[in-house]
Amino acid sequence: MSLTAIEKLRYYQNPELAEGILKTELAKRKLTVYGARASNIQLPNYLNRKTEDYDVLANKPKKTAVELLNRLNKEYGGEYFKLEKAEHKGTYKIKSNVTGGTIADVTQAKRFPKSKEHLGIRYRELPSIKSTLKKVLKSGKAEFRKEKDLELLQRIELGEKRW
């Protein structure tokens, strides 16, 4: 089913609705956010990186992603979002049917990293992010994201200095 022009307009008129729904569900389900949102919440605003989506860790990623998807579609009152299997095993993307953009990636947690709670939502701690970045950069495993990882590591280290 495709959305009508009026339904698409409703989506654009309520840009904060999806984020609010996600935040409520993340807190309620005690899910851990990692990635850019986790570093942004712990760094000063001037060191934040623009991000559109939430990276979420879950024990049962497909089940969690389906539940989040259903909640979003229910609140919007239609099929505004869809679920796609991501390139990486154990990861599911919740995407907007209006913009095509990803609003959340839900990933299988091999283990849960140390996290901090902020406004009821768990965020992966900066020392844990920094440690993983150093390991990945040293191993050379994720060459495709090397620049992005180096830049994040630099932002974390600058945030630690706080002249």
N, C-alpha and C positions, 0 to 999 in steps of 0.2 A: 504494500500500500504506500503510495507516495503522498506527501503532505501537500495541502493546498497552500496557496499564497498567503491566506489569512493565518493559517497555522504556522507557517514559516515566520511571518511577521510577529506573532506572539512569542516565538523563540527569541527573536532579536530584541523585543521589547523587555524581556526578562533575563538579561545576561547573567545576573547573579543567582538566579534560581537554582541552576544545576550545581553550582559550587556550594550553595547553602545546603542542598539536599545531601551532597556528598559529605560535607563536613559533619552533618548530623549523623549520618550512617557510620562514618569512620569512628566517631566518638562512641556511638552506641555499641558497635561491634568490637571496639578496642583493637582496631586494625592499625598497623604501623605504616607510616608514610616515609618513603626514602626518596632519594633523588633531589632535584633542584628545590622542590618545596621544603624538604627537610633542612637543607642548608640555608635557604632563604629565611626561614623562620628564626634561625639562630645567628645569622649575620646581620650587621647593620644594613639598612636599606640601600645605601650606595654601593654595596658589594653584592646585591641580589642579581640573579640572572632571570630574565624573562622566561616564564614557562606557562604553558596553557593547560597542562594535564597534571593529574595526581598519579604518582607511582606508589602502589600499595602492595604490601606483603600480606599473604593469607595462607592458612593451612590448606584450604580447599579453594584454589583460585577460580575455577570454573563456576562452582556453586556460588561463591561470593560475588563474582562478576554478574551472574544471572540475577541474583537478588538485588544488587545495586541497579542494574539495568531496569528491572521490573519496577523498582521504586521510582526511578527517574521518569519512566514512561507513564506511570500512574499519576505522579504529581503534575506532569505536563498535559496529561489527558489525551495521549495518542502515542504513536510509534515514532517518537522524536529521536530515539537512540537505538543502536544496534550493537551486537556483540560479534567480534571477530577474533579468531585465533591469531596470535602474533607470530612473528618469525621465530622468536625464541621459545623453546619448549617450556610449557608450564605457565605461559603468560597469555592473558586475554585482554583485548582492547575494547573499551566502551567508546563508541564513536557517535558523533552527532549525524543524524540523517539530514540535517539542514546544511551544515557547513562541511561535513566530511572529516572534520578534525577530531582527534582523540581527546577525550576528557579524562580518561583514567586507564591506566595499565594495572591489571591485577596479576601478581606474580606469585608462584609457588615459593614459600619460604623454606629454604633448606634448614635455616636456623634463624631465630629472631635476634637481630642485633640489639645492643643497648639502645634504649630510647628515653626521650624526655617527653613529658606531657605538657602541652600548651593548649589552653582553652578546651581541655577534654580530649584532645587528639594526640596520639603518640607519634613522635618524629624521631627518626634515627639520629643518634648523637653525632656531633661533628668529629670527635676523635675516632669513632668507628668508621665514618665516611672517609676520613683522611687516611687511616690505616689501609682500608681496602683500595683506595686510589693508588697509594704507593705500591702495593703488591701487584695490582693490575698493570701499572706502568712499568714496573721492573720486569715482569714476566713477558711483556710484549704481546699478550693474548688478544687484547682488544685494540688492535692497531687502527681500526676504523674510527675509534672515538678518542684517540690519543690526545688531540688538540683540546677537545672539550674537557677531558679529565685533567690535563695540565692546567688549564685555565681555572677549573674549580679548585684544584689544590692550591693554586696561587691565591685565590680569593679567600680560602679558609686560613691560609697562613697570614695574610694581611689582616684578616679579622682577629686573629689571635694576638697580633701586635698591638692594635688599638692605641696608637701613639697617644 
